Amino acid sequence: MLRVDSSKSCKIVYSLCKHEYLGYLIEPHIVQLNPQGDFSFTYQRIFTHTAEEFAACLSEIDYKLIKILDDIEQDSVIKKYYKKLIRPTAFFTKIFDVKFYDSVRPKIEKKLAEALEIL
């Protein structure tokens, strides 16, 4: 994955992915366009704190979607429900269990439904 040059043409793409522990999620990515205006292989995950760099490529709806999807990103989920500092790999292998999944997944699905309604 190469870093997108914000001074060149780009588009936002919402991709469906399956997280090993959290299940299906939607992730926003910014993708560089090639000189013909087609998608290139240069892309990066976009978050609320990095979105402003790509303001020329984003609409108000995109900003709203990025904020919603930030809330279900693994680091956000961990920070919200586990107050100690921990790496995602350690969290998912040592702390995460079915009980945690069963309590968090409905909240994730609510956010996904909210995002899909906007999309």
ChimeraX attribute file (.defattr): number of C-alpha atoms within 10 A of each C-alpha:
attribute: neighborCount
match mode: 1-to-1
recipient: residues
	/A:1	8
	/A:2	10
	/A:3	12
	/A:4	19
	/A:5	16
	/A:6	16
	/A:7	9
	/A:8	13
	/A:9	18
	/A:10	24
	/A:11	17
	/A:12	19
	/A:13	16
	/A:14	16
	/A:15	11
	/A:16	11
	/A:17	11
	/A:18	11
	/A:19	12
	/A:20	8
	/A:21	14
	/A:22	19
	/A:23	12
	/A:24	15
	/A:25	18
	/A:26	22
	/A:27	19
	/A:28	19
	/A:29	17
	/A:30	24
	/A:31	26
	/A:32	24
	/A:33	19
	/A:34	14
	/A:35	10
	/A:36	7
	/A:37	11
	/A:38	12
	/A:39	15
	/A:40	13
	/A:41	12
	/A:42	16
	/A:43	21
	/A:44	16
	/A:45	17
	/A:46	21
	/A:47	19
	/A:48	15
	/A:49	10
	/A:50	10
	/A:51	18
	/A:52	14
	/A:53	13
	/A:54	19
	/A:55	13
	/A:56	14
	/A:57	17
	/A:58	16
	/A:59	11
	/A:60	9
	/A:61	12
	/A:62	19
	/A:63	16
	/A:64	14
	/A:65	24
	/A:66	22
	/A:67	16
	/A:68	17
	/A:69	24
	/A:70	21
	/A:71	16
	/A:72	24
	/A:73	17
	/A:74	16
	/A:75	13
	/A:76	13
	/A:77	17
	/A:78	19
	/A:79	13
	/A:80	11
	/A:81	10
	/A:82	13
	/A:83	8
	/A:84	8
	/A:85	9
	/A:86	14
	/A:87	10
	/A:88	16
	/A:89	10
	/A:90	10
	/A:91	14
	/A:92	16
	/A:93	10
	/A:94	9
	/A:95	12
	/A:96	17
	/A:97	12
	/A:98	9
	/A:99	8
	/A:100	12
	/A:101	14
	/A:102	11
	/A:103	10
	/A:104	15
	/A:105	16
	/A:106	11
	/A:107	14
	/A:108	22
	/A:109	15
	/A:110	12
	/A:111	20
	/A:112	19
	/A:113	12
	/A:114	14
	/A:115	18
	/A:116	11
	/A:117	8
	/A:118	11
	/A:119	10
